[in-house]
Amino acid sequence: MVDRIRNIIARFPEDENAIRDLIRKDRSFDALCQEYADTGKELERLIKLKNSDAALQADGLRQRYVAVEEELLTIIEGYRPV
């Protein structure tokens, strides 16, 4: 679990408790966290390749990474613990 949310907590440290609670209670949030982590790792890998094909793929992946991050933030900001 820690690997999945490390980047999210680093990005939004003020929401750490909400993130940890959501990861335990919401399977769709958990899956989105996994997608965010996987996308970030793949993006890092493509950036290191430094060729034109990788650059094109990285641009598309970067857009997806930002979209997933926005989705996560929307969920986190709307979360109210019971």
mmCIF file of the N, C-alpha and C atoms, coordinates in Angstrom:
data_MODEL
# 
_entry.id   MODEL 
# 
loop_
_atom_site.group_PDB 
_atom_site.id 
_atom_site.type_symbol 
_atom_site.label_atom_id 
_atom_site.label_alt_id 
_atom_site.label_comp_id 
_atom_site.label_asym_id 
_atom_site.label_entity_id 
_atom_site.label_seq_id 
_atom_site.pdbx_PDB_ins_code 
_atom_site.Cartn_x 
_atom_site.Cartn_y 
_atom_site.Cartn_z 
_atom_site.occupancy 
_atom_site.B_iso_or_equiv 
_atom_site.pdbx_formal_charge 
_atom_site.auth_seq_id 
_atom_site.auth_comp_id 
_atom_site.auth_asym_id 
_atom_site.auth_atom_id 
_atom_site.pdbx_PDB_model_num 
ATOM 1   N N  . MET A 1 1  ? 0.829   -1.196 0.000   1.00 0.00 ? 1  MET A N  1 
ATOM 2   C CA . MET A 1 1  ? 0.000   0.000  0.000   1.00 0.00 ? 1  MET A CA 1 
ATOM 3   C C  . MET A 1 1  ? 0.870   1.255  0.000   1.00 0.00 ? 1  MET A C  1 
ATOM 4   N N  . VAL A 1 2  ? 1.956   1.243  0.713   1.00 0.00 ? 2  VAL A N  1 
ATOM 5   C CA . VAL A 1 2  ? 2.774   2.443  0.865   1.00 0.00 ? 2  VAL A CA 1 
ATOM 6   C C  . VAL A 1 2  ? 3.319   2.924  -0.478  1.00 0.00 ? 2  VAL A C  1 
ATOM 7   N N  . ASP A 1 3  ? 3.794   2.001  -1.313  1.00 0.00 ? 3  ASP A N  1 
ATOM 8   C CA . ASP A 1 3  ? 4.326   2.397  -2.614  1.00 0.00 ? 3  ASP A CA 1 
ATOM 9   C C  . ASP A 1 3  ? 3.271   3.088  -3.473  1.00 0.00 ? 3  ASP A C  1 
ATOM 10  N N  . ARG A 1 4  ? 2.065   2.618  -3.380  1.00 0.00 ? 4  ARG A N  1 
ATOM 11  C CA . ARG A 1 4  ? 0.963   3.152  -4.182  1.00 0.00 ? 4  ARG A CA 1 
ATOM 12  C C  . ARG A 1 4  ? 0.637   4.597  -3.831  1.00 0.00 ? 4  ARG A C  1 
ATOM 13  N N  . ILE A 1 5  ? 0.791   4.945  -2.581  1.00 0.00 ? 5  ILE A N  1 
ATOM 14  C CA . ILE A 1 5  ? 0.349   6.282  -2.158  1.00 0.00 ? 5  ILE A CA 1 
ATOM 15  C C  . ILE A 1 5  ? 1.487   7.232  -1.812  1.00 0.00 ? 5  ILE A C  1 
ATOM 16  N N  . ARG A 1 6  ? 2.718   6.763  -1.896  1.00 0.00 ? 6  ARG A N  1 
ATOM 17  C CA . ARG A 1 6  ? 3.866   7.612  -1.532  1.00 0.00 ? 6  ARG A CA 1 
ATOM 18  C C  . ARG A 1 6  ? 3.872   8.924  -2.315  1.00 0.00 ? 6  ARG A C  1 
ATOM 19  N N  . ASN A 1 7  ? 3.719   8.854  -3.640  1.00 0.00 ? 7  ASN A N  1 
ATOM 20  C CA . ASN A 1 7  ? 3.734   10.067 -4.467  1.00 0.00 ? 7  ASN A CA 1 
ATOM 21  C C  . ASN A 1 7  ? 2.542   10.974 -4.191  1.00 0.00 ? 7  ASN A C  1 
ATOM 22  N N  . ILE A 1 8  ? 1.414   10.373 -3.910  1.00 0.00 ? 8  ILE A N  1 
ATOM 23  C CA . ILE A 1 8  ? 0.210   11.170 -3.641  1.00 0.00 ? 8  ILE A CA 1 
ATOM 24  C C  . ILE A 1 8  ? 0.360   11.918 -2.321  1.00 0.00 ? 8  ILE A C  1 
ATOM 25  N N  . ILE A 1 9  ? 0.883   11.219 -1.315  1.00 0.00 ? 9  ILE A N  1 
ATOM 26  C CA . ILE A 1 9  ? 1.093   11.873 -0.019  1.00 0.00 ? 9  ILE A CA 1 
ATOM 27  C C  . ILE A 1 9  ? 2.161   12.954 -0.140  1.00 0.00 ? 9  ILE A C  1 
ATOM 28  N N  . ALA A 1 10 ? 3.202   12.692 -0.930  1.00 0.00 ? 10 ALA A N  1 
ATOM 29  C CA . ALA A 1 10 ? 4.235   13.714 -1.137  1.00 0.00 ? 10 ALA A CA 1 
ATOM 30  C C  . ALA A 1 10 ? 3.655   14.935 -1.844  1.00 0.00 ? 10 ALA A C  1 
ATOM 31  N N  . ARG A 1 11 ? 2.746   14.696 -2.760  1.00 0.00 ? 11 ARG A N  1 
ATOM 32  C CA . ARG A 1 11 ? 2.129   15.793 -3.527  1.00 0.00 ? 11 ARG A CA 1 
ATOM 33  C C  . ARG A 1 11 ? 1.119   16.573 -2.684  1.00 0.00 ? 11 ARG A C  1 
ATOM 34  N N  . PHE A 1 12 ? 0.385   15.869 -1.829  1.00 0.00 ? 12 PHE A N  1 
ATOM 35  C CA . PHE A 1 12 ? -0.661  16.480 -0.996  1.00 0.00 ? 12 PHE A CA 1 
ATOM 36  C C  . PHE A 1 12 ? -0.463  16.101 0.479   1.00 0.00 ? 12 PHE A C  1 
ATOM 37  N N  . PRO A 1 13 ? 0.633   16.516 1.091   1.00 0.00 ? 13 PRO A N  1 
ATOM 38  C CA . PRO A 1 13 ? 0.928   16.090 2.472   1.00 0.00 ? 13 PRO A CA 1 
ATOM 39  C C  . PRO A 1 13 ? -0.128  16.525 3.485   1.00 0.00 ? 13 PRO A C  1 
ATOM 40  N N  . GLU A 1 14 ? -0.786  17.630 3.218   1.00 0.00 ? 14 GLU A N  1 
ATOM 41  C CA . GLU A 1 14 ? -1.815  18.117 4.154   1.00 0.00 ? 14 GLU A CA 1 
ATOM 42  C C  . GLU A 1 14 ? -3.033  17.204 4.202   1.00 0.00 ? 14 GLU A C  1 
ATOM 43  N N  . ASP A 1 15 ? -3.162  16.305 3.216   1.00 0.00 ? 15 ASP A N  1 
ATOM 44  C CA . ASP A 1 15 ? -4.308  15.399 3.143   1.00 0.00 ? 15 ASP A CA 1 
ATOM 45  C C  . ASP A 1 15 ? -3.939  13.953 3.453   1.00 0.00 ? 15 ASP A C  1 
ATOM 46  N N  . GLU A 1 16 ? -2.822  13.748 4.110   1.00 0.00 ? 16 GLU A N  1 
ATOM 47  C CA . GLU A 1 16 ? -2.337  12.380 4.347   1.00 0.00 ? 16 GLU A CA 1 
ATOM 48  C C  . GLU A 1 16 ? -3.370  11.508 5.053   1.00 0.00 ? 16 GLU A C  1 
ATOM 49  N N  . ASN A 1 17 ? -4.001  12.000 6.091   1.00 0.00 ? 17 ASN A N  1 
ATOM 50  C CA . ASN A 1 17 ? -4.981  11.192 6.820   1.00 0.00 ? 17 ASN A CA 1 
ATOM 51  C C  . ASN A 1 17 ? -6.165  10.812 5.945   1.00 0.00 ? 17 ASN A C  1 
ATOM 52  N N  . ALA A 1 18 ? -6.656  11.746 5.165   1.00 0.00 ? 18 ALA A N  1 
ATOM 53  C CA . ALA A 1 18 ? -7.774  11.453 4.261   1.00 0.00 ? 18 ALA A CA 1 
ATOM 54  C C  . ALA A 1 18 ? -7.360  10.428 3.216   1.00 0.00 ? 18 ALA A C  1 
ATOM 55  N N  . ILE A 1 19 ? -6.150  10.559 2.679   1.00 0.00 ? 19 ILE A N  1 
ATOM 56  C CA . ILE A 1 19 ? -5.657  9.619  1.666   1.00 0.00 ? 19 ILE A CA 1 
ATOM 57  C C  . ILE A 1 19 ? -5.575  8.213  2.249   1.00 0.00 ? 19 ILE A C  1 
ATOM 58  N N  . ARG A 1 20 ? -5.003  8.097  3.429   1.00 0.00 ? 20 ARG A N  1 
ATOM 59  C CA . ARG A 1 20 ? -4.887  6.773  4.069   1.00 0.00 ? 20 ARG A CA 1 
ATOM 60  C C  . ARG A 1 20 ? -6.260  6.170  4.361   1.00 0.00 ? 20 ARG A C  1 
ATOM 61  N N  . ASP A 1 21 ? -7.197  6.999  4.796   1.00 0.00 ? 21 ASP A N  1 
ATOM 62  C CA . ASP A 1 21 ? -8.547  6.514  5.077   1.00 0.00 ? 21 ASP A CA 1 
ATOM 63  C C  . ASP A 1 21 ? -9.245  6.080  3.785   1.00 0.00 ? 21 ASP A C  1 
ATOM 64  N N  . LEU A 1 22 ? -9.130  6.889  2.755   1.00 0.00 ? 22 LEU A N  1 
ATOM 65  C CA . LEU A 1 22 ? -9.746  6.555  1.474   1.00 0.00 ? 22 LEU A CA 1 
ATOM 66  C C  . LEU A 1 22 ? -9.175  5.268  0.883   1.00 0.00 ? 22 LEU A C  1 
ATOM 67  N N  . ILE A 1 23 ? -7.896  5.074  0.997   1.00 0.00 ? 23 ILE A N  1 
ATOM 68  C CA . ILE A 1 23 ? -7.260  3.886  0.423   1.00 0.00 ? 23 ILE A CA 1 
ATOM 69  C C  . ILE A 1 23 ? -7.792  2.624  1.094   1.00 0.00 ? 23 ILE A C  1 
ATOM 70  N N  . ARG A 1 24 ? -8.129  2.735  2.374   1.00 0.00 ? 24 ARG A N  1 
ATOM 71  C CA . ARG A 1 24 ? -8.671  1.588  3.107   1.00 0.00 ? 24 ARG A CA 1 
ATOM 72  C C  . ARG A 1 24 ? -10.143 1.345  2.791   1.00 0.00 ? 24 ARG A C  1 
ATOM 73  N N  . LYS A 1 25 ? -10.888 2.398  2.507   1.00 0.00 ? 25 LYS A N  1 
ATOM 74  C CA . LYS A 1 25 ? -12.340 2.278  2.407   1.00 0.00 ? 25 LYS A CA 1 
ATOM 75  C C  . LYS A 1 25 ? -12.913 2.296  0.994   1.00 0.00 ? 25 LYS A C  1 
ATOM 76  N N  . ASP A 1 26 ? -12.170 2.786  0.026   1.00 0.00 ? 26 ASP A N  1 
ATOM 77  C CA . ASP A 1 26 ? -12.726 3.004  -1.310  1.00 0.00 ? 26 ASP A CA 1 
ATOM 78  C C  . ASP A 1 26 ? -11.877 2.298  -2.367  1.00 0.00 ? 26 ASP A C  1 
ATOM 79  N N  . ARG A 1 27 ? -12.411 1.192  -2.907  1.00 0.00 ? 27 ARG A N  1 
ATOM 80  C CA . ARG A 1 27 ? -11.666 0.401  -3.886  1.00 0.00 ? 27 ARG A CA 1 
ATOM 81  C C  . ARG A 1 27 ? -11.363 1.192  -5.163  1.00 0.00 ? 27 ARG A C  1 
ATOM 82  N N  . SER A 1 28 ? -12.266 2.052  -5.571  1.00 0.00 ? 28 SER A N  1 
ATOM 83  C CA . SER A 1 28 ? -12.011 2.821  -6.793  1.00 0.00 ? 28 SER A CA 1 
ATOM 84  C C  . SER A 1 28 ? -10.897 3.844  -6.565  1.00 0.00 ? 28 SER A C  1 
ATOM 85  N N  . PHE A 1 29 ? -10.833 4.415  -5.388  1.00 0.00 ? 29 PHE A N  1 
ATOM 86  C CA . PHE A 1 29 ? -9.738  5.325  -5.049  1.00 0.00 ? 29 PHE A CA 1 
ATOM 87  C C  . PHE A 1 29 ? -8.420  4.558  -5.014  1.00 0.00 ? 29 PHE A C  1 
ATOM 88  N N  . ASP A 1 30 ? -8.452  3.386  -4.431  1.00 0.00 ? 30 ASP A N  1 
ATOM 89  C CA . ASP A 1 30 ? -7.277  2.527  -4.369  1.00 0.00 ? 30 ASP A CA 1 
ATOM 90  C C  . ASP A 1 30 ? -6.777  2.205  -5.784  1.00 0.00 ? 30 ASP A C  1 
ATOM 91  N N  . ALA A 1 31 ? -7.681  1.866  -6.683  1.00 0.00 ? 31 ALA A N  1 
ATOM 92  C CA . ALA A 1 31 ? -7.310  1.558  -8.066  1.00 0.00 ? 31 ALA A CA 1 
ATOM 93  C C  . ALA A 1 31 ? -6.742  2.793  -8.763  1.00 0.00 ? 31 ALA A C  1 
ATOM 94  N N  . LEU A 1 32 ? -7.312  3.943  -8.499  1.00 0.00 ? 32 LEU A N  1 
ATOM 95  C CA . LEU A 1 32 ? -6.818  5.190  -9.088  1.00 0.00 ? 32 LEU A CA 1 
ATOM 96  C C  . LEU A 1 32 ? -5.412  5.510  -8.561  1.00 0.00 ? 32 LEU A C  1 
ATOM 97  N N  . CYS A 1 33 ? -5.170  5.242  -7.298  1.00 0.00 ? 33 CYS A N  1 
ATOM 98  C CA . CYS A 1 33 ? -3.834  5.429  -6.725  1.00 0.00 ? 33 CYS A CA 1 
ATOM 99  C C  . CYS A 1 33 ? -2.832  4.516  -7.418  1.00 0.00 ? 33 CYS A C  1 
ATOM 100 N N  . GLN A 1 34 ? -3.248  3.287  -7.685  1.00 0.00 ? 34 GLN A N  1 
ATOM 101 C CA . GLN A 1 34 ? -2.361  2.348  -8.381  1.00 0.00 ? 34 GLN A CA 1 
ATOM 102 C C  . GLN A 1 34 ? -2.068  2.843  -9.798  1.00 0.00 ? 34 GLN A C  1 
ATOM 103 N N  . GLU A 1 35 ? -3.087  3.340  -10.484 1.00 0.00 ? 35 GLU A N  1 
ATOM 104 C CA . GLU A 1 35 ? -2.891  3.871  -11.831 1.00 0.00 ? 35 GLU A CA 1 
ATOM 105 C C  . GLU A 1 35 ? -1.933  5.070  -11.807 1.00 0.00 ? 35 GLU A C  1 
ATOM 106 N N  . TYR A 1 36 ? -2.089  5.923  -10.819 1.00 0.00 ? 36 TYR A N  1 
ATOM 107 C CA . TYR A 1 36 ? -1.217  7.094  -10.669 1.00 0.00 ? 36 TYR A CA 1 
ATOM 108 C C  . TYR A 1 36 ? 0.241   6.658  -10.475 1.00 0.00 ? 36 TYR A C  1 
ATOM 109 N N  . ALA A 1 37 ? 0.446   5.681  -9.607  1.00 0.00 ? 37 ALA A N  1 
ATOM 110 C CA . ALA A 1 37 ? 1.801   5.179  -9.348  1.00 0.00 ? 37 ALA A CA 1 
ATOM 111 C C  . ALA A 1 37 ? 2.384   4.526  -10.598 1.00 0.00 ? 37 ALA A C  1 
ATOM 112 N N  . ASP A 1 38 ? 1.604   3.679  -11.262 1.00 0.00 ? 38 ASP A N  1 
ATOM 113 C CA . ASP A 1 38 ? 2.079   2.993  -12.470 1.00 0.00 ? 38 ASP A CA 1 
ATOM 114 C C  . ASP A 1 38 ? 2.389   3.981  -13.583 1.00 0.00 ? 38 ASP A C  1 
ATOM 115 N N  . THR A 1 39 ? 1.523   4.956  -13.756 1.00 0.00 ? 39 THR A N  1 
ATOM 116 C CA . THR A 1 39 ? 1.719   5.962  -14.798 1.00 0.00 ? 39 THR A CA 1 
ATOM 117 C C  . THR A 1 39 ? 2.969   6.787  -14.515 1.00 0.00 ? 39 THR A C  1 
ATOM 118 N N  . GLY A 1 40 ? 3.177   7.140  -13.272 1.00 0.00 ? 40 GLY A N  1 
ATOM 119 C CA . GLY A 1 40 ? 4.367   7.897  -12.896 1.00 0.00 ? 40 GLY A CA 1 
ATOM 120 C C  . GLY A 1 40 ? 5.650   7.130  -13.176 1.00 0.00 ? 40 GLY A C  1 
ATOM 121 N N  . LYS A 1 41 ? 5.660   5.846  -12.849 1.00 0.00 ? 41 LYS A N  1 
ATOM 122 C CA . LYS A 1 41 ? 6.840   5.012  -13.098 1.00 0.00 ? 41 LYS A CA 1 
ATOM 123 C C  . LYS A 1 41 ? 7.109   4.887  -14.596 1.00 0.00 ? 41 LYS A C  1 
ATOM 124 N N  . GLU A 1 42 ? 6.066   4.657  -15.370 1.00 0.00 ? 42 GLU A N  1 
ATOM 125 C CA . GLU A 1 42 ? 6.225   4.532  -16.820 1.00 0.00 ? 42 GLU A CA 1 
ATOM 126 C C  . GLU A 1 42 ? 6.698   5.847  -17.428 1.00 0.00 ? 42 GLU A C  1 
ATOM 127 N N  . LEU A 1 43 ? 6.187   6.938  -16.944 1.00 0.00 ? 43 LEU A N  1 
ATOM 128 C CA . LEU A 1 43 ? 6.597   8.251  -17.422 1.00 0.00 ? 43 LEU A CA 1 
ATOM 129 C C  . LEU A 1 43 ? 8.084   8.485  -17.149 1.00 0.00 ? 43 LEU A C  1 
ATOM 130 N N  . GLU A 1 44 ? 8.528   8.148  -15.955 1.00 0.00 ? 44 GLU A N  1 
ATOM 131 C CA . GLU A 1 44 ? 9.951   8.277  -15.621 1.00 0.00 ? 44 GLU A CA 1 
ATOM 132 C C  . GLU A 1 44 ? 10.814  7.424  -16.549 1.00 0.00 ? 44 GLU A C  1 
ATOM 133 N N  . ARG A 1 45 ? 10.355  6.215  -16.829 1.00 0.00 ? 45 ARG A N  1 
ATOM 134 C CA . ARG A 1 45 ? 11.100  5.316  -17.708 1.00 0.00 ? 45 ARG A CA 1 
ATOM 135 C C  . ARG A 1 45 ? 11.217  5.900  -19.115 1.00 0.00 ? 45 ARG A C  1 
ATOM 136 N N  . LEU A 1 46 ? 10.116  6.428  -19.637 1.00 0.00 ? 46 LEU A N  1 
ATOM 137 C CA . LEU A 1 46 ? 10.124  6.999  -20.989 1.00 0.00 ? 46 LEU A CA 1 
ATOM 138 C C  . LEU A 1 46 ? 11.007  8.237  -21.081 1.00 0.00 ? 46 LEU A C  1 
ATOM 139 N N  . ILE A 1 47 ? 10.988  9.044  -20.055 1.00 0.00 ? 47 ILE A N  1 
ATOM 140 C CA . ILE A 1 47 ? 11.796  10.266 -20.052 1.00 0.00 ? 47 ILE A CA 1 
ATOM 141 C C  . ILE A 1 47 ? 13.286  9.916  -20.114 1.00 0.00 ? 47 ILE A C  1 
ATOM 142 N N  . LYS A 1 48 ? 13.680  8.840  -19.464 1.00 0.00 ? 48 LYS A N  1 
ATOM 143 C CA . LYS A 1 48 ? 15.083  8.428  -19.458 1.00 0.00 ? 48 LYS A CA 1 
ATOM 144 C C  . LYS A 1 48 ? 15.547  7.929  -20.828 1.00 0.00 ? 48 LYS A C  1 
ATOM 145 N N  . LEU A 1 49 ? 14.632  7.460  -21.660 1.00 0.00 ? 49 LEU A N  1 
ATOM 146 C CA . LEU A 1 49 ? 15.012  6.919  -22.965 1.00 0.00 ? 49 LEU A CA 1 
ATOM 147 C C  . LEU A 1 49 ? 15.536  7.986  -23.918 1.00 0.00 ? 49 LEU A C  1 
ATOM 148 N N  . LYS A 1 50 ? 14.980  9.168  -23.828 1.00 0.00 ? 50 LYS A N  1 
ATOM 149 C CA . LYS A 1 50 ? 15.443  10.313 -24.617 1.00 0.00 ? 50 LYS A CA 1 
ATOM 150 C C  . LYS A 1 50 ? 15.489  10.063 -26.128 1.00 0.00 ? 50 LYS A C  1 
ATOM 151 N N  . ASN A 1 51 ? 14.424  9.500  -26.673 1.00 0.00 ? 51 ASN A N  1 
ATOM 152 C CA . ASN A 1 51 ? 14.319  9.417  -28.136 1.00 0.00 ? 51 ASN A CA 1 
ATOM 153 C C  . ASN A 1 51 ? 12.961  9.960  -28.555 1.00 0.00 ? 51 ASN A C  1 
ATOM 154 N N  . SER A 1 52 ? 12.769  10.187 -29.841 1.00 0.00 ? 52 SER A N  1 
ATOM 155 C CA . SER A 1 52 ? 11.561  10.876 -30.302 1.00 0.00 ? 52 SER A CA 1 
ATOM 156 C C  . SER A 1 52 ? 10.288  10.060 -30.064 1.00 0.00 ? 52 SER A C  1 
ATOM 157 N N  . ASP A 1 53 ? 10.366  8.744  -30.255 1.00 0.00 ? 53 ASP A N  1 
ATOM 158 C CA . ASP A 1 53 ? 9.187   7.914  -29.997 1.00 0.00 ? 53 ASP A CA 1 
ATOM 159 C C  . ASP A 1 53 ? 8.802   7.958  -28.520 1.00 0.00 ? 53 ASP A C  1 
ATOM 160 N N  . ALA A 1 54 ? 9.797   7.862  -27.663 1.00 0.00 ? 54 ALA A N  1 
ATOM 161 C CA . ALA A 1 54 ? 9.546   7.918  -26.223 1.00 0.00 ? 54 ALA A CA 1 
ATOM 162 C C  . ALA A 1 54 ? 9.007   9.283  -25.825 1.00 0.00 ? 54 ALA A C  1 
ATOM 163 N N  . ALA A 1 55 ? 9.490   10.335 -26.451 1.00 0.00 ? 55 ALA A N  1 
ATOM 164 C CA . ALA A 1 55 ? 9.025   11.686 -26.138 1.00 0.00 ? 55 ALA A CA 1 
ATOM 165 C C  . ALA A 1 55 ? 7.545   11.840 -26.478 1.00 0.00 ? 55 ALA A C  1 
ATOM 166 N N  . LEU A 1 56 ? 7.129   11.289 -27.608 1.00 0.00 ? 56 LEU A N  1 
ATOM 167 C CA . LEU A 1 56 ? 5.711   11.358 -27.988 1.00 0.00 ? 56 LEU A CA 1 
ATOM 168 C C  . LEU A 1 56 ? 4.847   10.577 -26.993 1.00 0.00 ? 56 LEU A C  1 
ATOM 169 N N  . GLN A 1 57 ? 5.302   9.396  -26.637 1.00 0.00 ? 57 GLN A N  1 
ATOM 170 C CA . GLN A 1 57 ? 4.564   8.593  -25.663 1.00 0.00 ? 57 GLN A CA 1 
ATOM 171 C C  . GLN A 1 57 ? 4.525   9.289  -24.307 1.00 0.00 ? 57 GLN A C  1 
ATOM 172 N N  . ALA A 1 58 ? 5.631   9.903  -23.936 1.00 0.00 ? 58 ALA A N  1 
ATOM 173 C CA . ALA A 1 58 ? 5.715   10.586 -22.646 1.00 0.00 ? 58 ALA A CA 1 
ATOM 174 C C  . ALA A 1 58 ? 4.734   11.749 -22.580 1.00 0.00 ? 58 ALA A C  1 
ATOM 175 N N  . ASP A 1 59 ? 4.566   12.459 -23.674 1.00 0.00 ? 59 ASP A N  1 
ATOM 176 C CA . ASP A 1 59 ? 3.616   13.579 -23.687 1.00 0.00 ? 59 ASP A CA 1 
ATOM 177 C C  . ASP A 1 59 ? 2.199   13.096 -23.405 1.00 0.00 ? 59 ASP A C  1 
ATOM 178 N N  . GLY A 1 60 ? 1.790   12.034 -24.061 1.00 0.00 ? 60 GLY A N  1 
ATOM 179 C CA . GLY A 1 60 ? 0.458   11.481 -23.817 1.00 0.00 ? 60 GLY A CA 1 
ATOM 180 C C  . GLY A 1 60 ? 0.308   10.961 -22.406 1.00 0.00 ? 60 GLY A C  1 
ATOM 181 N N  . LEU A 1 61 ? 1.338   10.301 -21.928 1.00 0.00 ? 61 LEU A N  1 
ATOM 182 C CA . LEU A 1 61 ? 1.313   9.747  -20.576 1.00 0.00 ? 61 LEU A CA 1 
ATOM 183 C C  . LEU A 1 61 ? 1.293   10.855 -19.534 1.00 0.00 ? 61 LEU A C  1 
ATOM 184 N N  . ARG A 1 62 ? 2.010   11.928 -19.803 1.00 0.00 ? 62 ARG A N  1 
ATOM 185 C CA . ARG A 1 62 ? 2.035   13.070 -18.883 1.00 0.00 ? 62 ARG A CA 1 
ATOM 186 C C  . ARG A 1 62 ? 0.625   13.665 -18.745 1.00 0.00 ? 62 ARG A C  1 
ATOM 187 N N  . GLN A 1 63 ? -0.096  13.748 -19.851 1.00 0.00 ? 63 GLN A N  1 
ATOM 188 C CA . GLN A 1 63 ? -1.467  14.263 -19.810 1.00 0.00 ? 63 GLN A CA 1 
ATOM 189 C C  . GLN A 1 63 ? -2.354  13.350 -18.967 1.00 0.00 ? 63 GLN A C  1 
ATOM 190 N N  . ARG A 1 64 ? -2.184  12.037 -19.126 1.00 0.00 ? 64 ARG A N  1 
ATOM 191 C CA . ARG A 1 64 ? -2.963  11.091 -18.337 1.00 0.00 ? 64 ARG A CA 1 
ATOM 192 C C  . ARG A 1 64 ? -2.592  11.199 -16.855 1.00 0.00 ? 64 ARG A C  1 
ATOM 193 N N  . TYR A 1 65 ? -1.319  11.364 -16.568 1.00 0.00 ? 65 TYR A N  1 
ATOM 194 C CA . TYR A 1 65 ? -0.840  11.491 -15.191 1.00 0.00 ? 65 TYR A CA 1 
ATOM 195 C C  . TYR A 1 65 ? -1.492  12.687 -14.505 1.00 0.00 ? 65 TYR A C  1 
ATOM 196 N N  . VAL A 1 66 ? -1.532  13.807 -15.203 1.00 0.00 ? 66 VAL A N  1 
ATOM 197 C CA . VAL A 1 66 ? -2.146  15.028 -14.668 1.00 0.00 ? 66 VAL A CA 1 
ATOM 198 C C  . VAL A 1 66 ? -3.648  14.825 -14.467 1.00 0.00 ? 66 VAL A C  1 
ATOM 199 N N  . ALA A 1 67 ? -4.299  14.149 -15.413 1.00 0.00 ? 67 ALA A N  1 
ATOM 200 C CA . ALA A 1 67 ? -5.745  13.908 -15.298 1.00 0.00 ? 67 ALA A CA 1 
ATOM 201 C C  . ALA A 1 67 ? -6.056  13.024 -14.090 1.00 0.00 ? 67 ALA A C  1 
ATOM 202 N N  . VAL A 1 68 ? -5.248  11.993 -13.883 1.00 0.00 ? 68 VAL A N  1 
ATOM 203 C CA . VAL A 1 68 ? -5.456  11.104 -12.731 1.00 0.00 ? 68 VAL A CA 1 
ATOM 204 C C  . VAL A 1 68 ? -5.214  11.871 -11.438 1.00 0.00 ? 68 VAL A C  1 
ATOM 205 N N  . GLU A 1 69 ? -4.179  12.705 -11.425 1.00 0.00 ? 69 GLU A N  1 
ATOM 206 C CA . GLU A 1 69 ? -3.898  13.516 -10.242 1.00 0.00 ? 69 GLU A CA 1 
ATOM 207 C C  . GLU A 1 69 ? -5.076  14.435 -9.920  1.00 0.00 ? 69 GLU A C  1 
ATOM 208 N N  . GLU A 1 70 ? -5.665  15.038 -10.934 1.00 0.00 ? 70 GLU A N  1 
ATOM 209 C CA . GLU A 1 70 ? -6.822  15.907 -10.715 1.00 0.00 ? 70 GLU A CA 1 
ATOM 210 C C  . GLU A 1 70 ? -8.011  15.115 -10.184 1.00 0.00 ? 70 GLU A C  1 
ATOM 211 N N  . GLU A 1 71 ? -8.198  13.904 -10.709 1.00 0.00 ? 71 GLU A N  1 
ATOM 212 C CA . GLU A 1 71 ? -9.281  13.047 -10.223 1.00 0.00 ? 71 GLU A CA 1 
ATOM 213 C C  . GLU A 1 71 ? -9.075  12.701 -8.752  1.00 0.00 ? 71 GLU A C  1 
ATOM 214 N N  . LEU A 1 72 ? -7.849  12.350 -8.413  1.00 0.00 ? 72 LEU A N  1 
ATOM 215 C CA . LEU A 1 72 ? -7.532  12.029 -7.020  1.00 0.00 ? 72 LEU A CA 1 
ATOM 216 C C  . LEU A 1 72 ? -7.792  13.224 -6.111  1.00 0.00 ? 72 LEU A C  1 
ATOM 217 N N  . LEU A 1 73 ? -7.345  14.377 -6.517  1.00 0.00 ? 73 LEU A N  1 
ATOM 218 C CA . LEU A 1 73 ? -7.533  15.576 -5.708  1.00 0.00 ? 73 LEU A CA 1 
ATOM 219 C C  . LEU A 1 73 ? -9.012  15.893 -5.521  1.00 0.00 ? 73 LEU A C  1 
ATOM 220 N N  . THR A 1 74 ? -9.793  15.722 -6.557  1.00 0.00 ? 74 THR A N  1 
ATOM 221 C CA . THR A 1 74 ? -11.237 15.949 -6.453  1.00 0.00 ? 74 THR A CA 1 
ATOM 222 C C  . THR A 1 74 ? -11.858 15.027 -5.410  1.00 0.00 ? 74 THR A C  1 
ATOM 223 N N  . ILE A 1 75 ? -11.455 13.768 -5.425  1.00 0.00 ? 75 ILE A N  1 
ATOM 224 C CA . ILE A 1 75 ? -11.976 12.808 -4.441  1.00 0.00 ? 75 ILE A CA 1 
ATOM 225 C C  . ILE A 1 75 ? -11.512 13.184 -3.044  1.00 0.00 ? 75 ILE A C  1 
ATOM 226 N N  . ILE A 1 76 ? -10.225 13.503 -2.914  1.00 0.00 ? 76 ILE A N  1 
ATOM 227 C CA . ILE A 1 76 ? -9.679  13.851 -1.599  1.00 0.00 ? 76 ILE A CA 1 
ATOM 228 C C  . ILE A 1 76 ? -10.369 15.083 -1.029  1.00 0.00 ? 76 ILE A C  1 
ATOM 229 N N  . GLU A 1 77 ? -10.529 16.109 -1.847  1.00 0.00 ? 77 GLU A N  1 
ATOM 230 C CA . GLU A 1 77 ? -11.158 17.343 -1.365  1.00 0.00 ? 77 GLU A CA 1 
ATOM 231 C C  . GLU A 1 77 ? -12.616 17.163 -1.020  1.00 0.00 ? 77 GLU A C  1 
ATOM 232 N N  . GLY A 1 78 ? -13.280 16.222 -1.674  1.00 0.00 ? 78 GLY A N  1 
ATOM 233 C CA . GLY A 1 78 ? -14.690 15.973 -1.397  1.00 0.00 ? 78 GLY A CA 1 
ATOM 234 C C  . GLY A 1 78 ? -14.924 14.975 -0.288  1.00 0.00 ? 78 GLY A C  1 
ATOM 235 N N  . TYR A 1 79 ? -13.859 14.357 0.217   1.00 0.00 ? 79 TYR A N  1 
ATOM 236 C CA . TYR A 1 79 ? -13.981 13.318 1.216   1.00 0.00 ? 79 TYR A CA 1 
ATOM 237 C C  . TYR A 1 79 ? -14.255 13.904 2.598   1.00 0.00 ? 79 TYR A C  1 
ATOM 238 N N  . ARG A 1 80 ? -15.240 13.353 3.238   1.00 0.00 ? 80 ARG A N  1 
ATOM 239 C CA . ARG A 1 80 ? -15.574 13.738 4.601   1.00 0.00 ? 80 ARG A CA 1 
ATOM 240 C C  . ARG A 1 80 ? -15.676 12.469 5.437   1.00 0.00 ? 80 ARG A C  1 
ATOM 241 N N  . PRO A 1 81 ? -14.726 12.223 6.353   1.00 0.00 ? 81 PRO A N  1 
ATOM 242 C CA . PRO A 1 81 ? -14.782 10.994 7.165   1.00 0.00 ? 81 PRO A CA 1 
ATOM 243 C C  . PRO A 1 81 ? -16.065 10.920 7.979   1.00 0.00 ? 81 PRO A C  1 
ATOM 244 N N  . VAL A 1 82 ? -16.513 9.708  8.144   1.00 0.00 ? 82 VAL A N  1 
ATOM 245 C CA . VAL A 1 82 ? -17.754 9.485  8.906   1.00 0.00 ? 82 VAL A CA 1 
ATOM 246 C C  . VAL A 1 82 ? -17.443 9.321  10.355  1.00 0.00 ? 82 VAL A C  1 
# 
